[in-house]
């Protein structure tokens, strides 16, 4: 009987672990792309239903390819892991961070107006860009660009539009020189002092 209980417990732990792996990124332990879309859909529906604001911020590690090229993929992987840690540290308890892919991350900021989104984006930017990363005893300067989008707004009426707007703001930040925050708005882009 004891052996059956142990086997049941092992199967239960294995099932729990598999469920966790299905929604987590292997490298960072953050939520993955699949979970991100499910959670964003849920948060968007909640924001619509209760008429609450919702913000998304897309974060990209500036010039990430050079870490892989100059130091090797092991160092590149370590940079991604360290960025993920700093993103988690910078966020509020209600926020969600997921690895969007490669060197991009997405922050879901529930119940967040314009000023709150800028505060979180600025704290996130500072956590990555203001102090060097210690990778195997080597200090590396890492910066990031951030694109922020808000719901509701004139141009954002769906979760897909929210993602597209955050992506557009991110690429505007990169086009303007990287290492900065850009907010998508229908009148144009707003930059924060980065």
C-alpha positions in Angstrom: 0.0 0.0 0.0 2.8 2.4 0.9 4.5 1.6 -2.5 1.3 2.5 -4.3 1.0 5.8 -2.5 4.7 6.7 -3.3 4.0 5.9 -7.0 0.9 8.0 -6.9 2.8 10.9 -5.4 5.6 10.6 -8.0 3.1 10.6 -10.8 1.3 13.6 -9.3 4.6 15.5 -9.0 5.6 14.6 -12.5 2.2 15.8 -13.8 2.6 19.1 -12.0 6.1 19.5 -13.4 4.9 18.8 -16.9 2.1 21.4 -16.5 4.6 23.9 -15.3 7.0 23.2 -18.2 4.1 23.7 -20.7 3.8 27.4 -19.7 7.4 28.2 -18.7 10.4 29.2 -20.8 13.2 26.7 -20.4 16.1 29.3 -20.2 14.6 31.9 -18.0 11.8 30.2 -16.0 9.5 33.1 -17.1 6.1 32.4 -18.6 6.4 31.4 -22.3 4.8 32.7 -25.5 1.8 30.3 -25.3 1.0 31.3 -21.7 1.5 34.9 -22.6 -1.3 34.9 -25.2 -3.7 33.1 -22.9 -3.0 35.5 -20.0 -3.2 38.6 -22.2 -6.5 37.4 -23.6 -7.9 37.0 -20.0 -6.5 40.3 -18.9 -7.9 42.1 -21.9 -11.4 40.5 -21.4 -11.3 41.6 -17.7 -10.3 45.1 -18.7 -13.1 45.3 -21.2 -15.7 43.9 -18.8 -14.8 46.1 -15.9 -13.7 49.1 -18.0 -10.3 49.1 -16.5 -7.1 50.2 -18.1 -4.5 47.7 -19.3 -1.0 48.4 -20.5 1.6 46.2 -22.2 5.3 46.9 -22.5 7.6 45.1 -24.9 11.2 45.0 -23.9 14.1 44.2 -26.2 17.8 43.8 -25.2 19.7 46.3 -27.3 22.4 44.7 -29.6 22.0 41.3 -28.1 23.6 39.6 -31.0 27.0 41.1 -30.0 26.9 39.2 -26.7 26.6 35.9 -28.6 29.2 37.0 -31.2 31.7 38.5 -28.9 31.4 36.2 -25.8 29.6 33.0 -27.0 26.1 31.6 -26.6 26.7 30.6 -23.0 27.3 34.2 -22.1 24.3 35.3 -24.3 22.1 32.8 -22.4 23.3 34.2 -19.1 22.6 37.7 -20.1 19.0 36.7 -21.0 18.6 34.9 -17.6 19.9 38.0 -15.8 17.7 40.4 -17.7 14.7 38.1 -16.8 15.6 38.3 -13.1 15.9 42.1 -13.2 12.6 42.4 -15.0 10.9 40.3 -12.4 12.4 42.4 -9.6 11.2 45.6 -11.2 7.6 44.6 -11.5 4.7 44.9 -9.2 3.1 41.8 -7.8 0.0 42.1 -10.2 2.2 42.4 -13.3 3.2 39.5 -15.5 6.4 39.1 -17.4 6.9 36.6 -20.2 9.7 35.8 -22.6 8.2 36.8 -26.0 11.1 35.2 -27.9 14.8 35.5 -28.4 15.8 38.7 -26.6 12.3 40.1 -26.3 10.0 40.1 -23.3 6.5 41.3 -22.7 5.1 42.9 -19.6 1.4 42.7 -18.9 0.4 45.6 -16.6 -3.2 45.1 -15.4 -5.2 48.1 -14.0 -2.5 50.4 -15.2 -3.1 54.0 -16.5 -0.6 56.0 -18.5 1.4 57.4 -15.6 1.6 54.0 -13.9 2.7 52.4 -17.1 5.5 54.9 -17.5 6.5 54.4 -13.9 6.8 50.6 -14.4 8.5 51.0 -17.7 11.0 53.5 -16.3 11.7 51.2 -13.3 12.2 48.3 -15.7 14.5 50.3 -18.0 16.6 51.4 -15.0 16.9 47.9 -13.6 18.4 46.7 -16.8 20.3 49.7 -18.1 21.7 51.5 -15.1 24.1 48.9 -13.6 26.4 46.4 -15.3 25.7 42.7 -15.4 28.2 40.4 -13.8 28.7 37.5 -16.1 31.4 35.1 -15.0 33.2 37.9 -13.3 33.0 40.2 -16.3 31.0 43.3 -16.0 28.8 43.8 -19.1 26.8 46.9 -20.0 23.4 45.9 -21.1 20.7 48.3 -22.3 17.1 47.8 -23.4 14.5 49.5 -25.5 10.9 49.5 -24.3 7.7 50.1 -26.2 4.5 50.8 -24.2 0.9 50.6 -25.4 -2.3 51.3 -23.5 -5.9 50.1 -23.6 -8.4 51.7 -24.0 -7.2 54.2 -26.6 -8.3 55.3 -30.0 -6.1 52.9 -31.9 -6.3 50.0 -29.4 -9.5 48.1 -29.2 -8.3 44.5 -29.1 -5.5 42.4 -27.5 -3.9 42.0 -31.0 -3.9 45.8 -31.5 -2.4 46.2 -28.0 0.4 43.9 -28.9 0.9 45.6 -32.3 1.0 49.0 -30.7 3.6 47.9 -28.1 5.7 46.4 -30.9 5.4 49.6 -33.0 6.4 51.7 -30.0 9.4 49.4 -29.3 10.6 49.7 -32.9 10.2 53.5 -32.8 12.4 53.5 -29.6 15.0 51.4 -31.5 14.8 53.7 -34.5 15.4 56.7 -32.3 18.6 55.3 -31.0 17.8 52.5 -28.6 18.2 52.5 -24.8 14.9 54.4 -24.3 11.2 54.1 -23.7 8.6 55.0 -26.3 4.8 55.1 -25.7 2.4 54.5 -28.6 -0.4 57.1 -28.9 -2.5 58.0 -31.9 -1.1 61.5 -32.1 2.4 60.1 -32.3 5.0 58.7 -30.0 5.9 60.0 -26.6 9.4 59.4 -25.3 10.5 59.4 -21.7 13.9 60.7 -20.7 16.1 57.7 -21.1 
